[in-house]
């Protein structure tokens, strides 16, 4: 079982608020992989809306996303795409 990681920086002006959190949960939930997110100390479940909101991730916050499972690579690609497009927020 592959375990992969992705480092990202929160790109959008208002950070991870409800709208980007919903997009991230939808993306993560589309995969069987176990996906965890780290902001500083602890890890949270990327498939949980409350987990994303609890991160307090403002613009410029570095995050590390881990995925393990047979579709971990595709899961991280989907997550990366959301950060690359700044969640389609201007």
N, C-alpha and C positions, 0 to 999 in steps of 0.2 A: 504494500500500500504506500503510495507516494505521499510525502509531506512536502508541500511547497510554501514559499512565503513571498509576499509582495509588500514593498514599502511604498507608501503614497503620502502625499501632503494634501490636506483639505484645501481645495482651490477656490471655492466659492465664497462670496462676500459675507454671507451669514453663517457659514459653517454647516455642521450637520444638524439641521433642524428637521421638522416633521416631514417635509416633502422629500429631501434627499434620503432621509432614513427609510421612508416607505420604498423608494426606488431600490435602495441597497438590500432591503429585506426581500423584496420581490425577486431580485436577481439571485441572491444567495439561496432562496427557497426553491429555485428551479433546478438545484443540483442535489445529488445524494451526498456529496462530500460534507464532512464536518468542517465548518468554517468559523474561525475565531478571529477577533480583532483585539489589538493591544494599543492602548494609549497610555504610555507610562508604565504603571505597575501591573495592573491586573488584565485578565483576558475576559472578553464577553462574547456571547454567541451572536454571530452575524445574521442569524435568521430571526432575531428577536428585535422588534421595534424599540422596546424599552431599553434594551442593551445599547443600541446605537445612540439613543437620546441621552443615556446616562454617561456617555463618554465626555460630554462637554467639549466637543471638538470644534474649536473656532477656526477661522481662516488661518492657514499656515501651520496648523497642527500636524505633526508627523504621526502616521499610524502604520502599524504593521498588521497585515492580514495573513493568517495561516490557513491552509486548506489541506485536508488529507482525505484520501479516498480515490476511487477509480476515475472520477471526473474532476479532480482537484485542479488540473491545469485549465480546463474550460471555465470552471468557477472563478478562478482568479482573473482570467481574461475578461470575463463579464464585469467583475468588480472594477478592474483597471479602466475599462471603457467608460464607466460612469464618472470616475475621478478625472479622466482625461477630458471629458466634455463638460466638466464642472456642473454635472447634473442638469445640463441645459438651462442653467440660470445665467442671466447676464449681469 
